[in-house]
Amino acid sequence: MTDPTPPAIPEDSILEGVKKSLGISTDEEHFDQDVLMHINAALAVLHQLGVGPVDGLEIEDNSVPWTVVDSDPKLLGLIRQAVHFRVRLGFDPPPTSFAISSTENLLEQLEWRIVAVAEGRPVA
């Protein structure tokens, strides 16, 4: 007999956190596959920047906490923002070219700071 209780969702789930930042209810699962695709693309970019697990990270559900990406709180805050902006641009982009450009500029700055923190340089 299998346990009917679903597995516990980590308090700090990557998928659930990104869904909240997009304004999607955590109970709504209709968009999960689309959001996951964009999260994984963002995580791949971060991996190319030298952040995250050595072998990279691809998530498939809401069971993966942010701490799997990195345990440094300073770096993790930047990582969360970068993933949010990248997912936002892919999943639900702003309606104007000005807002898209602004978001892209913020993302570029965040990624520079992520690399700086990951390499141990002080960030101004």
N, C-alpha and C positions, 0 to 999 in steps of 0.2 A: 504494500500500500504506500502511495506517495503522500508526502506532506502537502496539504492543500494551501498552506501558508506561502505566499510569494516571498522570494528572497528580499531581505531588507535593502532598502535604497540607502546608500551612504548619505549622511547629513550634508556632505559637500560634493554631491554628484556633479560631474561636468555637464552632462546632458541637462539635468534639472536646472542647474545654474544658468546655462545659456538660454534655455526655454524661458525662464523668468525674465532674463534681460531682454528677450524679444517680446515679452508681454503674452506669452503662451502659457496657459494654465498647465501645471505639472500633471494634472489629470488627463489632459488632452494628449492623445498619442498619435493622432492622425498625421502630424508633421514630423514625427520622430526620425524617420529614415532620411528625409530631406535635411533636417537640422544636423543629424549625425554625419552626413556626407560633407557638409560645410565645416563642421568641427574637425573632422579628420583631415581635411585640406589645410585648415589653420594649424593643426598640430604638425603636419608635414612641413609647413613653412618654418615653424619654430624649430623643428628638428634640424632643418638645413642651416638655421642660425646657430646651432650648437646647444640648444636647450631641450631638456627632456631626457627620457631614457635613452641609453646608448643605441638600442636597437629601434628606436622610434616608438610610436604609440598610435594605435588605431582602436577606437572604442566602438562597441556594437550595441550598447544599451546604457541604462542609467546606473550601472553598478560600479562605475569607475570614479573615484574621488579625485579632486584636483591635486592632492598631494602625490599622486602617482607621476604627475608631470614634473613637479619640483617641490622640495620641502622648504626652501627659503621663502619666508613670508614676503620679503621685499620684492623678490623676483616673481613670486606667484601672483601678487597683485597686478603687476604689469602684464603677465601672461594672460590672466583672466580678461583684462581689458582688450588685449590684442586679439584674443580668440573671439570675444564679443564683436569687435569692429569687423573682423574678417567675415564672421558668420552673417552679421547684419548686411554687409555689402553683397554677399552672395545670395542670401535667403530673402531678405526684405530691404532692398536698397532704398536710400532716401529718394524722394520724388524729383529733386532738382539736381542739375549738374553741379551747382555751387555746393550743395550739401554733400554730394558724393565726393567732390574734390576735397572738401574740408575733412571728411572722414578718412579719406586716403592719406592726407597729410598727417592727421593725428596718428594713424596706424604706422606710418613711416617713422615718426618720432618715437613712438612706443617701441618699435622693433629696434631702433638704435639704442634706446635705454636698456632694453632686455639684453642685448649683446654686451653693452658696457657693464651691467651688473653681473652678468654671467662670467665675464672675464675678470671681474674684481676691480674694475676701474671705478672711481667715485663718480657719481652722477650729479651734475649741478642742478 
